[in-house]
Amino acid sequence: MNCPYCGSETNEDALVCAACSRDIAVPSTLIAERDELLRKREALRDELKRRRSDIETIIRRRKSR
């Protein structure tokens, strides 16, 4: 894991960054929430790509008429 403040490599279990001495502990509930939000974001991005493709297909069909 890298420190979110200085970017130094840190131990996964570290509570404080050894390089910049900032608090880097993140509660596991926040990590789980972040992971769930990232999954949802990916699902929405995939859905958006499918819908854009559908719209492009419709536009191409209308132009070819």
Backbone bond lengths (Angstrom), bond angles and torsions (degrees), N, CA, C in turn:
res aa  C-N    CA-C-N  psi(-1)  N-CA   C-N-CA  omega(-1)  CA-C   N-CA-C  phi
1 M - - - 1.449 - - 1.521 108.53 -
2 N 1.318 116.47 144.14 1.454 121.37 176.59 1.522 109.98 -104.72
3 C 1.314 115.62 145.91 1.464 121.35 176.90 1.526 108.25 -63.25
4 P 1.337 118.31 130.59 1.461 120.15 179.78 1.528 113.19 -70.05
5 Y 1.320 117.14 -12.99 1.471 120.93 -177.10 1.519 112.45 -97.18
6 C 1.340 116.84 -50.10 1.470 119.37 -175.26 1.525 113.03 -110.57
7 G 1.339 116.75 -12.60 1.452 120.77 177.67 1.519 115.29 84.15
8 S 1.319 118.10 0.71 1.460 121.04 179.93 1.519 111.15 -68.74
9 E 1.313 115.46 146.91 1.464 121.13 176.68 1.525 108.51 -66.53
10 T 1.330 116.89 131.50 1.460 121.62 180.00 1.520 109.56 -130.78
11 N 1.299 115.80 160.60 1.450 122.71 175.78 1.527 108.48 -69.98
12 E 1.325 117.18 143.72 1.469 121.33 -179.85 1.526 112.43 -58.20
13 D 1.329 117.05 -32.16 1.453 121.22 -177.05 1.530 113.55 -93.19
14 A 1.329 117.41 2.44 1.463 120.70 -176.63 1.525 111.37 -67.07
15 L 1.319 115.46 140.30 1.459 121.12 176.47 1.525 111.14 -96.35
16 V 1.351 115.15 -25.86 1.457 121.79 -178.18 1.521 107.97 -133.42
17 C 1.326 117.36 139.76 1.459 121.46 177.77 1.525 109.20 -70.13
18 A 1.324 116.48 130.42 1.463 121.43 179.83 1.523 111.54 -69.21
19 A 1.327 117.79 -27.00 1.461 120.92 -177.18 1.530 112.96 -83.50
20 C 1.335 117.60 -45.68 1.469 119.61 -174.62 1.525 113.22 -112.27
21 S 1.316 117.49 -4.45 1.469 124.03 177.27 1.526 114.51 63.97
22 R 1.318 117.23 22.63 1.468 119.92 178.30 1.519 110.02 -91.67
23 D 1.304 115.99 151.00 1.458 123.60 178.87 1.524 108.39 -68.57
24 I 1.325 116.88 120.98 1.463 120.34 -179.34 1.528 112.34 -120.71
25 A 1.322 116.28 8.80 1.468 119.58 179.67 1.529 109.70 -68.43
26 V 1.311 115.87 132.13 1.455 121.73 178.28 1.522 107.66 -124.88
27 P 1.334 117.53 123.64 1.468 119.52 179.45 1.531 111.52 -58.80
28 S 1.310 115.84 143.35 1.469 120.37 -177.90 1.525 112.00 -60.84
29 T 1.333 117.52 -28.75 1.466 119.31 178.27 1.526 110.98 -65.81
30 L 1.323 117.10 -36.28 1.464 120.01 177.66 1.522 111.01 -70.29
31 I 1.304 116.57 -36.94 1.461 119.97 177.80 1.528 109.80 -64.61
32 A 1.319 117.24 -43.28 1.461 121.50 178.32 1.526 110.82 -63.79
33 E 1.318 116.77 -41.47 1.464 120.88 178.35 1.530 110.52 -63.77
34 R 1.325 116.38 -42.42 1.465 120.65 178.22 1.521 110.48 -61.40
35 D 1.333 116.55 -45.28 1.458 120.34 -179.58 1.523 111.43 -61.33
36 E 1.320 116.96 -40.37 1.465 121.12 178.51 1.529 110.43 -65.79
37 L 1.313 116.91 -41.22 1.468 120.34 178.15 1.527 111.01 -65.13
38 L 1.323 117.34 -37.93 1.458 120.14 177.46 1.524 111.01 -64.70
39 R 1.335 116.89 -39.96 1.471 120.25 176.87 1.525 110.40 -63.00
40 K 1.320 116.63 -44.48 1.468 120.30 179.13 1.527 111.00 -63.21
41 R 1.332 116.65 -40.23 1.460 120.30 179.43 1.528 110.29 -62.09
42 E 1.316 117.30 -43.22 1.456 120.62 178.84 1.527 111.22 -63.00
43 A 1.327 116.08 -41.63 1.465 119.93 179.09 1.533 110.16 -62.77
44 L 1.322 117.16 -41.32 1.463 120.85 178.69 1.524 111.31 -67.19
45 R 1.322 117.30 -38.33 1.466 120.15 176.91 1.529 110.79 -63.27
46 D 1.325 116.36 -41.91 1.465 120.24 178.29 1.525 110.30 -63.18
47 E 1.324 116.76 -43.52 1.462 121.38 178.51 1.528 110.63 -61.87
48 L 1.299 117.39 -42.89 1.456 122.05 178.74 1.527 110.97 -61.57
49 K 1.329 117.18 -42.41 1.465 120.53 178.23 1.528 110.67 -61.74
50 R 1.339 116.31 -42.42 1.471 119.80 179.47 1.524 110.41 -63.63
51 R 1.309 116.85 -43.72 1.470 120.24 -178.62 1.524 111.58 -67.02
52 R 1.331 117.09 -38.67 1.472 119.99 176.93 1.521 110.05 -62.89
53 S 1.314 115.74 -41.20 1.457 120.03 178.10 1.525 110.60 -62.80
54 D 1.335 116.59 -42.53 1.468 120.94 177.41 1.527 111.03 -60.10
55 I 1.317 116.36 -43.76 1.467 120.93 -179.37 1.527 110.41 -65.03
56 E 1.337 117.11 -43.02 1.461 120.43 178.64 1.526 110.99 -62.10
57 T 1.322 117.06 -38.11 1.458 121.28 177.86 1.523 110.50 -63.92
58 I 1.313 117.18 -44.25 1.472 121.74 178.76 1.520 110.35 -62.07
59 I 1.323 117.53 -44.45 1.458 121.75 -179.77 1.522 110.50 -62.56
60 R 1.333 117.51 -44.06 1.469 120.62 178.81 1.528 111.84 -61.87
61 R 1.329 116.78 -40.33 1.467 120.76 179.22 1.519 110.68 -64.40
62 R 1.320 117.56 -41.86 1.461 120.89 179.92 1.515 111.28 -65.42
63 K 1.326 117.21 -37.53 1.465 120.59 179.86 1.519 111.75 -69.29
64 S 1.324 116.94 -30.80 1.458 120.30 -177.15 1.530 113.04 -80.30
65 R 1.289 118.76 -6.06 1.476 121.71 -179.25 1.486 111.54 -74.24
